[in-house]
Amino acid sequence: AVFSATAGTTCYVDAGNLGKCYGLTMDADGQTITKGSTAATLPTGTVSLLTVVELSTTKALACYKDTVVKCAALAYASGEVTLEATAVKADVSGANAATLVALARLSDTTAVGCYAANSKGTCDIITYAGSSTALATGTSVDFEAGGSPSAITVSAFSTSKAMVCWYRATSGSCQVL
């Protein structure tokens, strides 16, 4: 995720299946990227399907699969990324076993997260108002009820409208959210 022309974050799953995020800073000549010194480790045991999107110049949202889809708010300052201490994980897929996760920014405080689980595709609005609040999810919208998609992308048109596209079996479809 990119916070500005010279700052960003990268998140990955390490060999121990932990989700880790680092701050990144580009030097003035645009030739060297410096990784922050300390990883922000996502609060879970086993991470897969990790994706991250910037919300603002200092905030990002990382969503990932543990046994369900969870999200964590990240803060960027002085080249380092940290987990927001008061940001509680949002369980955006209930007891479903997700197989795909996609994420797109809608505004400085909201993103849309889509996932495939339990033979359907679902999207949720995820809201993070700031460090003194928890992550929240809105009403879920199912975009595919006839089977689990094998690919999902989601893109924002505006602060209130996005499009999810997916592929299942032998064809693809898109739906405005």
N, C-alpha and C positions, 0 to 999 in steps of 0.2 A: 504494500500500500504506500502511496506517495502522499506526504503531508504538504510538501512545498517543492520548489525547484531544487532544493539542496537537502531535503530531509525525507526519510521514509522508514518503513519497517519491513522486515522479512520474517516470516514464520515458517517453521518446518517441524516435521516429526523426526526425532532423533532415533538412534539405534535402540534405545530403551523404550520406545513408543511414548515418549513424553513430548508434548507440544511446547516448542520454545520460540520466543519472539525476541528479536534484537532491533535496536534502533540503528539506522544507517544515516550517515552524513556525507555529502559530497563536498570536496574542496572547491575553492573559488574558480579554479581553471577547468573544473568538470572532468578531470582525469582520474581522480582517486576517490574511492568510497571507503569510509572508515566504519567498521562495525562497532557498536557500543560494547562496553566491557562486561555487562551483566545481562543474562537472559531473563526475560519474564517467562516463567514456566506456568503453563495453563493448569488450572486446578482440577486434575483428574488423574486416573491411573493409566489408561491406555488410550492414546489418541490416534485417530485416522481421519481421512477426509477433511483436512484442515484448510480453511480459506480465510482471508482477511481483507477488510475494506476500510479505507479512511472515512471518518465522519467529518473531521475538521482538521485544522492545522496542528492540533494537539491531541486528537482522539481517534481511535480506531476500534473496530469490532472484529474479533476473531471468533469464528464458529467452526465447530468440529464435532466429529462423532466420538463418543465414549461408548456407552451402551445405547445411548440416545443422542440426539443432536443437542449440543450445549453451546452457549456463547459467552464470551468474556470481554469486558471493556478494557482497552489499553490506553495508557497516557504516554505522550512523547514530550520530553524536555531535555535539552542539552545533550542530544545524541543518544539518549537512553530511553527504552520503553519499559514501562512498569505496568503491572496489573493494578487496576483501580481497586483499592482496598474495600470500598463499600459496594462494588459492582458484583451483585450476586449472579451466578450463572442462570440463564434462562433455559429451561428445558423446553425446547420448541417442538419436540416430536413425541412427547408423552412416552408410552412404553414401546414405541415403534423401533424396529431395528433398521436404521437408515442405511442406504447403499450409495447415496449421492448427496452432496451439499453444494449449493450455489448461493452467492451473496452479492447484493448491489446496494450502493448508497442512494438514499432518497434525499436526505438533508443532513445538517450538522448534528441532528439528534436521532435520526431514524434510518433504518436499512430494511430491505426485504430479504428474507432468507427462505430459500426453497430447498426441498429435499424429497427423495424417493424413499418410501417405507411402507410396509404392509400392503403391497400391491396397488399403490396409488402415489400420486405426486401432490405435494402440499406446499403452500407458501404462508409465511407469517410476517407481519410487520414487527420489527424489533426496535424498541425505543430505549435510548439512553440519554437522559436529560443532563447528567453531570455527576461529579464524584460523590455527591451526597445522596444519590438515588440509586436504586437497583435497576437492572434491565427489566423490561416489561415486554410482553407480546400481546398483539391484538388478536382478533378473530382469525382463525385459520381459513384459508381458501384452498379447496382441492381443485387442481387443474387437470388431473388425469385419474379417473377412477377405475379404468378398465385393465390395469396392470402396472407394474413398476416401470418407470422410464429407465432407459439405459444410458441416457445423457440428458443433462439439464443445463441451461444457461438462463440468467435473468439480467435484464438491463433496465435502468431507470430512464424514463422520458422526462419526468419532472419530479417535484417533491411529493406529488400525490398519485403518480401513475407510472407503472412499470410493465414490462412484458416478459413473460416466461416462455421459453421455447424448450421443447423436449423431443426426444426420439424414443419410440417404443416399437418393438417387433420389426416392422418393415416400413414405418413411415414416421414423419415428424409433424409436429403441430406447434402453434404459438397461441398464446392467450394474453390479452391485456388484463392487468390487475388493477 
